[in-house]
Amino acid sequence: MAARNDMTRLDTLLTALDRGLRSVTGVVKADRPNPAGDREAPLNDTERRHAAGLMRVNHCGEICAQALYEGQSLTARRAETRDSLAAASRQEEDHLAWCRERLGELDGRPSVLDPAFYIASYALGAVTGLLGDRVSLGFIEATEDQVRQHLDRHIDKLPEADERSRAILAEMRADEVRHGEDAARAGGLPFPEMVKGAMGLASRLMTETTYRI
């Protein structure tokens, strides 16, 4: 039994490595159609650079989401929790692919910090999972609440004409809200407001650094 569990952990770790490489190199493909559809987004150079900066931040956020879910899956104790994390992670892959595609349309590039943020987020996810499934699920709920607030701000900050980016972020927001609600219903422990505040500070740090680099 121990050997089989060890092999399962090894398989999970190798899968995480593969997904990490695919995430940061941009080969992740979306299962769902891009919500931007055939919308138009006539932007001047200043608006395009600003939109690209915002979408670079969101792309990095989705890199972090992939890593968090992978880390949590590695140390999750129940199969039900791992299945829930895997389902959410698949939708986050759509977000990652959409953001990457939009970055290309805006002549933008991913952040050079993506690999570092992936590693840090994976470690954080693994540690959170070690604290127990209810803590891990609570962390998802708290994180998704932070992401919802972040997306609300970015939707407001986008150039008025950038309906393509706005449609992508709106679809992402709906998914993130659902992921948080699912985690809470699955028994996630509510996080104190002080902890959520610290998470918000970390999120703003990521935002400030990846907007430009």
Salt bridges, closest charged atoms under 4 A:
ASP18 OD2 - ARG22 NE 3.13
ASP45 OD1 - ARG48 NH2 3.73
GLU62 OE1 - HIS95 ND1 3.48
GLU70 OE2 - ARG19 NE 2.17
GLU92 OE1 - HIS95 ND1 3.14
GLU92 OE2 - HIS179 ND1 3.24
GLU93 OE2 - ARG19 NH1 3.16
GLU93 OE2 - ARG22 NH2 3.85
ASP94 OD2 - ARG32 NE 2.56
GLU105 OE1 - ARG102 NH1 2.71
GLU105 OE2 - ARG164 NH2 3.03
ASP114 OD2 - HIS59 ND1 3.38
ASP133 OD2 - ARG78 NE 3.44
GLU141 OE1 - LYS196 NZ 4.00
GLU144 OE2 - HIS179 ND1 3.43
ASP145 OD1 - ARG148 NH2 2.96
ASP152 OD2 - ARG148 NH1 3.39
ASP152 OD1 - ARG173 NE 2.54
ASP162 OD1 - ARG102 NH2 2.80
GLU163 OE2 - ARG166 NH1 3.30
GLU171 OE2 - ARG32 NH1 3.91
ASP175 OD2 - ARG32 NH2 2.78
ASP175 OD2 - HIS95 NE2 2.75
ASP175 OD1 - ARG178 NH2 2.44
GLU176 OE2 - HIS95 ND1 3.28
GLU176 OE1 - HIS179 ND1 3.58
ASP182 OD1 - ARG185 NH2 2.41
